[in-house]
Amino acid sequence: MKRTKFIKYLNTHNCGFIKHGAKHDKYRNHKKGNTTMIPRHAEIDSDLCVLICKQLDIPIPVEK
C-alpha cells in the first residue's frame, strides 16, 4: 500500500502523527493511547500494514 494512502487511512481512524524518528515516524491512536512506528518508505508491505493496525487497535484496511 502506498504510504500516503495508509497515512490517510490512519487519520480517518483517529490516529495522528506524534514525532519524527531517524527513519520512522511515530503515530498514536488518540482514542486508545496506543503508539507505533511507521517507516518512511514510499510503499509499505501489506503484512506490515496489518501489524501496524493491530498495534494501533484499528480495523485492517481493505485494498481496492
Beta strands, then each sheet from edge to edge (+ up, - down):
strand 1: 15-20
strand 2: 24-29
strand 3: 35-39
sheet 1: 1+ 2- 3+
end
